[in-house]
Structure formats: structure tokens, C-alpha cells
Amino acid sequence: MAFTPNNAIDQKLAKMYAEKVTVNLDNRSALDPEDFWKTMQMIAVANKAMMHLK
């Protein structure tokens, strides 16, 4: 569906972003799942330790 900008600002923005990709459609993660879970485990252990210090 095409649209026609109504004012100068809209026209300028439309021209600036005409060739830009504004969304990330790549659903592949660059993060290793094992590294993610190790990090989450470290955060959980640190949070649990902090709760016991109070």
C-alpha cells in the first residue's frame, strides 16, 4: 500500500528512509544457547548470594 506524504517533513523523511531497512527480520541468534544458560546460571547464583547477605 503506497502513501503520499502531506507535508515537507513527511516528504523529507520518506526520501531519507526509502532505501533503509528499519526492521530486523533475521531470526537467527548469534549467541550460543549453552553460553546463554551459563550466564543466566551465574546471574541467578549472584542474585541468590545477594539475597542471603541482607
Phi, psi and omega per residue, in radians:
M1 nan 2.063 3.135
A2 -1.530 2.691 3.073
F3 -2.342 2.760 3.116
T4 -1.984 2.046 3.117
P5 -1.065 2.462 -3.059
N6 -1.632 -0.424 -3.106
N7 -2.329 3.061 -3.032
A8 -1.102 -0.680 -3.135
I9 -1.132 -0.790 3.112
D10 -1.074 -0.688 3.129
Q11 -1.141 -0.721 3.137
K12 -1.144 -0.780 3.116
L13 -1.117 -0.725 3.118
A14 -1.061 -0.686 3.123
K15 -1.197 -0.716 -3.125
M16 -1.133 -0.678 -3.018
Y17 -1.794 0.169 -3.104
A18 -1.044 -0.642 -3.080
E19 -1.851 0.113 -3.076
K20 -1.572 2.562 2.999
V21 -1.678 2.049 -3.040
T22 -1.827 -0.014 3.092
V23 -2.285 2.666 3.089
N24 -1.774 1.855 -3.121
L25 -1.661 0.007 3.132
D26 -1.416 1.970 -3.073
N27 -1.677 0.204 3.093
R28 -1.497 2.390 3.138
S29 -1.693 2.455 3.096
A30 -1.561 -0.111 -3.103
L31 -1.565 2.273 3.093
D32 -1.212 2.234 -3.118
P33 -1.003 -0.621 -3.141
E34 -1.148 -0.731 3.074
D35 -1.097 -0.686 3.107
F36 -1.034 -0.854 -3.099
W37 -1.195 -0.595 3.064
K38 -1.102 -0.743 3.123
T39 -1.127 -0.769 3.130
M40 -1.094 -0.640 3.121
Q41 -1.165 -0.729 3.106
M42 -1.088 -0.728 3.123
I43 -1.120 -0.741 -3.136
A44 -1.116 -0.732 3.119
V45 -1.139 -0.720 3.125
A46 -1.129 -0.734 3.122
N47 -1.126 -0.709 3.134
K48 -1.142 -0.715 3.101
A49 -1.108 -0.718 3.114
M50 -1.119 -0.623 3.128
M51 -1.157 -0.588 -3.117
H52 -1.396 -0.289 3.124
L53 -1.355 -0.448 -3.086
K54 -1.356 nan nan
